[in-house]
Amino acid sequence: MRSMPTVILIPGLAADGAMWTAQCAALAPLYDVRVSDVHFKADSLPAMAAMLLAAHPGPLVLCGASMGGIVALEAAAQAPGRVHGLALLGTTARPDTPEIAALRAAAFAMIEDGRFDEMIAANVPFSFHADRLGDAALAGAYLDMLRRAGAAELVRQNVASAARADRRAVLGAIRCPTLVLCGDADAVTGVDASREIAEGIAGAEFVLIERCGHMLTMERPREVNAALLGWLASISRPRH
């Protein structure tokens, strides 16, 4: 009997399992779900992907958010026969733009000036829909997650992300079932980047989450869970 793929949830830059809390609760009764932490252990995206593949043998379904989606794409390129499905949330296949590079440099300068808390607080309006900016619990959970990572780790992972290759040309080689999710107000990676991925991968499903920003797993967990559960049911047999 063919073994069931392990579902690996890959957090975004400087994020941890807290961003996948709602998804773990929804998926774990049906699937073997693990949260990856390779972005805290390797210094480049290819090394992160290789470490993930080594840590989780057998067939995999990779669900990556933001930088986690870039790691998932890299893992699929390294081991296409092992990746049986890709869910890519608020991510991009593009390299850094000069504008993003400038934002990273500005963030590094604030950290060097001892203004880490000010810098991460300034990220909140870019990470969530305007409707949710008054949700202190949501913003607090996001900021606590970044504080757990710390300034040095945030810089290290930004450097790794900035060095990434342009993956758009390899999207057409992806043959596994793919789900692309994006918030309709994603101000970090943008809807166009997600739509580009969906259009570049044959048969990919594209879902736009309404009134939602970049941190869609935390901001719209019900809608994200519904999309993931429906997609997973269509590509695999849940465990009993």
Secondary structure, DSSP 8 states (H G I E B T S, - for coil): -----EEEEE--TT--GGGGHHHHHHHTTTS-EEE--GGGT-SSHHHHHHHHHHHS-S-EEEEEETHHHHHHHHHHHH-TTTEEEEEEES--SS---HHHHHHHHHHHHHHHTT-HHHHHHHHHHHHS-GGGTT-HHHHHHHHHHHHHH-HHHHHHHHHHHHT----GGGGGG--S-EEEEEETT-SSS-HHHHHHHHHHSTT-EEEEETT--S-HHHHSHHHHHHHHHHHHHHHS----
